[in-house]
Amino acid sequence: MPETTENTPRVRYDKRGRVAHIVLDRPRVLNAMDRRMHAELAEVWDDFESDEDIWVGVLSGAGDRAFSVGQDLVELADLIRGGTAGDSTFGSRNKPGWPRLTERFALAKPIIAKVRGYAFGGGFELALACDVIVAADDAAFALPEARLGLVPGAGGVFRMVRQLPFRTAAGYLLTGRQLTAARAYELGLVNEVTTPDELDDCVDRWVEDILRCAPLSVRAIKEAAHTSAALSLEHAFATRYVWEEARMHSDDAKEGPLAFVDKRPPRWTGR
């Protein structure tokens, strides 16, 4: 069932204190992502990245049925019939919303995916691009692209084989089989599973724990973890990390040890 009008926003973006809440807001079509949603998301991620007062993001889907079922296949079918779909392959370059979250490799602020219901296709790929995934026990994950003549072009192929044992990842990629929240947790794809009623509180606890940490330390650690994942240990130590250089020379690098010795909570500035 389509939105009421074509001008209806596809994304809700709300800042509360240090936290940005990003909500995929097409619940009547299970938060399927059309071109307009991707364009709106690009503006959101630009603002999220540049706003120095925001230290962590929470990404979720509106309603209780789906995080997102991925690409809007009704829109894609219309584009195919009209001869304007173009080739579909890996990456979003030259498409609305580029670079999408799945390709913002330098984004150092942490993002938590809050997942209820279906996280299929591009929806699952969005979650995989986040740093922490907290799921309700009714969540289901899948990359069904092979069943549709497509590929998980938003990085699902690449992230699954990095985040799972290769043969396990291949099994899900080549069949489109679903993972329950419990199975995703067993495999290490999900950080925590809880009941739908407890999901908000569970995510809030993750947010609070991240905000207890120095924001520049969090960004430096995220950057180093991602950058060094494919490097030898020797090269990992020798690589330059931009956010680590910022942290190393920051006031927060002094504030942490001083607060510990003074037996008081640290007062982070992120600068």
LINVENCOR-V892741 format. One line per field, one symbol per residue. ss: DSSP state (2 for helix, 1 for strand, 0 for the rest). burial: # if it has 16 or more other ideal C-beta (glycine too) atoms within 10 Angstrom, else .. A space follows every 10 residues. Layout:
BEGIN
ss->???
burial->???
END
This chain:
BEGIN
ss->0000000000 1111110011 1111002220 0010222222 2222222222 0000011111 1000011100 1022222222 2200000000 0000000000 2220000001 1111100111 0222222200 0111110001 1100222200 0000022222 2220022222 2222200011 2222220000 0111022222 2222222222 2000222222 2222222200 0022222200 0222222200 0222222222 2200000000 0
burial->..#......# #.#....### #######.## ########.# ##.##..#.. ...####### ###..##### ###.##.... .......... .#....#.## ####..#### ########## ########## ######.### #####....# .######.## ...#....#. .##..#.### #.###.#.## #.##....#. .##..##..# #.######## ####..#... .......... #.##.##..# .#...#.... .....#.#.# .
END
